[in-house]
Amino acid sequence: MNLKDIEILKDQYLKEMMRIMNFSEDEFNAIKDTTILKAYKKGTVLLKEGQFSQNTYYIIKGCLISYHIIDGEEKVTSFYTEKETFSPSCIVTKKPIEHYVECIEDCLVSIGTPESEKLMLEKFPRFEKLCRIYSEELLVKQKTAFDHFKIASPEQRYLDFIHKRPDLLQRVPQYHIASYLGLTPQSLSRIRKRLLKNEVNHHKIAI
């Protein structure tokens, strides 16, 4: 990703933020001045288990995954793509993180630091309310999704994944999706074949 591409994506990102948050011109210019963009190559590990970071990452382009390594095996817990934010748990717990965060595509992210956040809150106090509302909405959304995930069958988890994240089907390796769903790649393959067979049979009946 060259500098010209980065500047184009930065401009698109800032205009999108201005539209969503209804920023004033002064607020927009302040955000533009403090925005830190960084490009990462596919395969870059942004954070490792045991590290401590208070930076947040807003994904402008690309895909991140978070995962634990248990008995030498990766257990994927989340995917983050365009217009999504990753905030390490240590921001809240004040303890080192217990997982890894990796770029599985070339990525361009906006990095929020405690220093830039403090500066913005001091200059524009209403940001605190906006950030709190966003955090509360995100927490409710994540809890609802997690509760449903726990009680869903493996097949239903896959169907929900297809419905909610169809973009990832062609972007993410199947073994990552299987890990995220709590399945082996072989089990996911069987579910996909069964669903495809049911779809074919349903089509024949309809004809």
Phi and psi in degrees as a GROMACS rama.xvg file:
@    title "Ramachandran Plot"
@    xaxis  label "Phi"
@    yaxis  label "Psi"
@TYPE xy
-86.574  173.569  ASN-2
-62.5556  -35.808  LEU-3
-64.0843  -44.2654  LYS-4
-62.4434  -41.5526  ASP-5
-62.7291  -42.5944  ILE-6
-65.5993  -38.1684  GLU-7
-63.7754  -46.2615  ILE-8
-66.9299  -35.4538  LEU-9
-62.7564  -45.0107  LYS-10
-62.2191  -43.1742  ASP-11
-63.2691  -41.4532  GLN-12
-61.756  -46.8127  TYR-13
-66.8025  -38.5492  LEU-14
-66.0224  -37.7153  LYS-15
-64.8974  -43.1072  GLU-16
-63.0944  -39.7309  MET-17
-64.1232  -39.1616  MET-18
-67.6011  -44.3463  ARG-19
-70.2159  -45.3054  ILE-20
-93.6846  -5.8957  MET-21
57.1754  49.1669  ASN-22
-71.6025  149.035  PHE-23
-77.7173  171.165  SER-24
-63.554  -39.5394  GLU-25
-63.7802  -42.3447  ASP-26
-65.1033  -42.2369  GLU-27
-60.5652  -45.6833  PHE-28
-65.5313  -36.8424  ASN-29
-65.7053  -42.0263  ALA-30
-63.8845  -42.4979  ILE-31
-60.417  -40.1783  LYS-32
-70.3857  -29.5986  ASP-33
-100.443  -5.1405  THR-34
-69.6587  126.856  THR-35
-110.453  114.686  ILE-36
-106.517  141.216  LEU-37
-142.944  136.811  LYS-38
-99.4209  138.056  ALA-39
-127.039  142.394  TYR-40
-79.7346  152.579  LYS-41
-53.7205  133.399  LYS-42
97.847  -9.41136  GLY-43
-70.4856  129.645  THR-44
-94.0378  112.528  VAL-45
-75.466  -40.0408  LEU-46
-139.649  143.958  LEU-47
-118.69  155.584  LYS-48
-53.119  132.636  GLU-49
96.6774  -13.2886  GLY-50
-82.3458  162.964  GLN-51
-126.635  128.813  PHE-52
-148.654  142.075  SER-53
-112.67  11.5195  GLN-54
-82.1264  145.867  ASN-55
-109.651  153.97  THR-56
-126.624  117.971  TYR-57
-101.259  121.699  TYR-58
-84.5176  117.647  ILE-59
-90.934  -38.7444  ILE-60
-151.217  137.254  LYS-61
111.963  -169.691  GLY-62
-143.822  130.684  CYS-63
-110.258  152.367  LEU-64
-128.19  150.574  ILE-65
-113.833  142.964  SER-66
-155.206  155.016  TYR-67
-102.404  154.705  HIS-68
-111.396  112.183  ILE-69
-120.427  120.916  ILE-70
51.9056  40.167  ASP-71
79.2085  4.59871  GLY-72
-117.042  136.635  GLU-73
-74.3815  133.015  GLU-74
-119.822  101.4  LYS-75
-72.5155  133.144  VAL-76
-112.764  -26.9428  THR-77
-156.491  154.352  SER-78
-119.668  143.263  PHE-79
-131.662  122.77  TYR-80
-126.4  -167.359  THR-81
-48.491  135.93  GLU-82
70.1456  18.7354  LYS-83
-116.405  154.705  GLU-84
-117.418  134.801  THR-85
-107.696  125.487  PHE-86
-121.282  118.54  SER-87
-63.0618  146.273  PRO-88
-60.9181  -25.2889  SER-89
-66.2758  -16.5157  CYS-90
-60.6445  -35.5401  ILE-91
-94.5305  -46.4625  VAL-92
-79.3608  -21.967  THR-93
63.8399  22.1681  LYS-94
-123.307  157.204  LYS-95
-57.7477  149.753  PRO-96
-72.8834  158.818  ILE-97
-111.946  16.3823  GLU-98
-143.681  -175.85  HIS-99
-116.972  152.982  TYR-100
-129.814  124.002  VAL-101
-134.402  146.91  GLU-102
-84.102  120.585  CYS-103
-102.77  3.74699  ILE-104
-139.829  165.214  GLU-105
-59.4907  133.72  ASP-106
-127.48  148.043  CYS-107
-124.632  122.111  LEU-108
-128.382  152.558  VAL-109
-98.7485  124.96  SER-110
-101.874  123.663  ILE-111
-100.865  127.606  GLY-112
-110.14  158.192  THR-113
-57.0259  -35.3785  PRO-114
-66.6145  -46.1717  GLU-115
-68.3319  -36.238  SER-116
-64.71  -43.5052  GLU-117
-62.093  -42.5413  LYS-118
-61.95  -43.9612  LEU-119
-66.918  -39.1763  MET-120
-68.2862  -34.8391  LEU-121
-69.5684  -37.5947  GLU-122
-81.3607  -36.1257  LYS-123
-132.274  86.2032  PHE-124
-55.645  -27.7367  PRO-125
-66.7983  -17.0417  ARG-126
-59.9574  -31.7013  PHE-127
-61.9309  -42.6896  GLU-128
-66.0301  -43.162  LYS-129
-62.5334  -42.2475  LEU-130
-67.0551  -38.1283  CYS-131
-66.4858  -44.0771  ARG-132
-61.7149  -44.3617  ILE-133
-62.0986  -43.5348  TYR-134
-64.7516  -41.4752  SER-135
-65.7578  -42.2799  GLU-136
-64.2876  -40.9792  GLU-137
-65.4118  -40.1727  LEU-138
-63.7387  -44.1138  LEU-139
-63.4091  -43.5612  VAL-140
-61.4498  -44.0007  LYS-141
-67.5305  -40.7121  GLN-142
-65.978  -42.4016  LYS-143
-61.2668  -44.2093  THR-144
-65.0387  -40.2964  ALA-145
-67.6356  -42.081  PHE-146
-60.8925  -42.6801  ASP-147
-67.0114  -39.395  HIS-148
-60.0584  -40.1104  PHE-149
-64.3575  -34.3825  LYS-150
-97.7195  -8.13804  ILE-151
-79.4445  149.7  ALA-152
-73.7867  161.951  SER-153
-54.2661  -41.3361  PRO-154
-65.6321  -41.4661  GLU-155
-67.12  -35.2014  GLN-156
-59.9163  -42.6731  ARG-157
-67.1676  -42.1458  TYR-158
-63.5294  -39.9347  LEU-159
-63.6601  -40.176  ASP-160
-62.7336  -44.4501  PHE-161
-59.8179  -41.507  ILE-162
-70.355  -41.9188  HIS-163
-88.0939  -32.1985  LYS-164
-130.564  53.9995  ARG-165
-61.1773  -26.3272  PRO-166
-62.1933  -27.9148  ASP-167
-79.5864  -17.8002  LEU-168
-59.7145  -34.4558  LEU-169
-99.4254  -3.08577  GLN-170
-108.415  -24.2495  ARG-171
-114.273  133.756  VAL-172
-56.2825  144.207  PRO-173
-59.5485  -32.222  GLN-174
-69.0396  -27.8935  TYR-175
-69.9858  -41.8852  HIS-176
-63.8687  -43.8548  ILE-177
-59.0495  -44.9441  ALA-178
-61.4166  -44.0725  SER-179
-60.8928  -37.9168  TYR-180
-82.5331  -2.71073  LEU-181
77.6139  29.6916  GLY-182
-122.66  162.854  LEU-183
-84.4782  157.004  THR-184
-56.5285  -34.477  PRO-185
-66.7503  -40.937  GLN-186
-66.175  -40.6338  SER-187
-63.5422  -40.0251  LEU-188
-61.6837  -40.839  SER-189
-65.5764  -40.9821  ARG-190
-62.9219  -44.1583  ILE-191
-63.0875  -41.5216  ARG-192
-65.4083  -39.8229  LYS-193
-65.6926  -42.26  ARG-194
-65.5606  -39.4711  LEU-195
-65.2968  -40.5638  LEU-196
-63.7916  -43.3707  LYS-197
-62.6697  -37.9312  ASN-198
-66.2906  -41.049  GLU-199
-65.0427  -44.1247  VAL-200
-64.7455  -39.3068  ASN-201
-64.0901  -38.0024  HIS-202
-66.8687  -39.9079  HIS-203
-64.5178  -40.2668  LYS-204
-64.6621  -39.6961  ILE-205
-64.4863  -34.8653  ALA-206
